[in-house]
Amino acid sequence: MRAITRKEAVLMTAFMALLALAIFAPPLAQPANYHDFADQRNWGGMPHAMDVVSNLPFAMAGIVGLYCVWTLPPRTLSNVQRAMAVLFFIGLLLTAAGSSWYHWQPDDAGRWVKKV
């Protein structure tokens, strides 16, 4: 196993500092009307319909991208390239899921957190 380079160490240090900030920093209060920007129209019982539906292209791109990566002939991509492509397309799927989740019911706490 090789030692990490100086650039890798700097990147890891920056990552750890940002992670610590995200975990331990106090929450930021949102203005009361922050979530009013969301589309207010319902469609077929789906609240904020266009904001939710607008995530379909991200999900479709993620699915098609994963399909394309998995059907490539062997040795078309290196293992690292294949892993990075899979990570990217999974990221698109997770972005679509997370954004749809939020836009379905936009609020600070999230849908499944009990409100006091």
N, C-alpha and C positions, 0 to 999 in steps of 0.2 A: 504494500500500500504506500502511495506517495504522500509526501507532506503537502499541505495546502499552500498555495502561493499567497503573496502579500495582497493581491487584488481580491482573492477569495476571502481572506481574513477580514479585509475592510468591508466587503459585501455582507459577510456573516455578522459582523459587529453592527453594521447599520440595520440589518434585519432584526437582530435581537433588541436593539434600542427602540425601534419602532413597535415591535411586539410588546415590549414592556410598557411603552407609552399607551398603547391601545388597551392593555389589560388594567393598568393601575391609574390612569388619568381619570379625573372626575368626568361624569357624563356632561355633554353639552345640551343645554335646554334648547328646544326648538320653539319658534314663535307659535302662538296658538293656531294661527291659520296656515301653518307651513304645508299641511297635507291637502289644502284646498286646490292646489294646482292640478291634482289628478282629474282625469276625465270624469264627469259626474253622470254620464249617461249609462243606463242599464240596457242590456241586450240579451234576451232569452234568459233572464234571471241572473245574468252575470253582471255584478257591479263593476263600474269603471271599465266598461267593456273594451274600449279601444286601447287603453293602456295595457290591459291584460293580453289582448289578442296581438298587439304589436310585438310581442315576444316570440311569436311563432317563427318568424324568419331566423332568429338566432337558434332556436331549437332545431329547425330544419337544416340549417347550415352545419350544426354540430353533428347531427345524425348522418347527413350525406358525407361530411368530412371523415367521420369514423369509418363509414362503409368504404370509402375510397382508400383510406390507409390500410384497412384490413385486407382489401382485395388486390393490393399492389403485388406484383411478382416479388419473390424473395430477392433480397440483396439490392432492391431498387433504392432503398434508403438504408442508411446505417442505423444501428440500434438506437443511437442517441437521437437522430433525426426522427425516427419512428416514435420514440417516446415523447419527444417534444410536440410532435403533431397530435398525438393522442391526448396529451395534456391540454393543448390548445382547444381541441374540439370538445373535450369534456368540460373545459372552462366555459365554452359557449352554452352548453346544455345547462350548466349550473347557473349561469347568468340569467338565462331565460326562466329557469325555475324560481330563482330568488326574486327576480323582478316581477314575475307574475304573482308570486306569493304576496309581495308588498302591495302591488297595485290592486289586488283583490279587495283588500281592506287596509288602506294606508293610515297608519297611526304610529306613534312613537314606540309602543311596547311590542307590537306584533300581535298576530291573531290569537295565539294560544296562551299568551300571558294573562293571568287574571288581573283585571283592573281593580284598583282600590277606590 
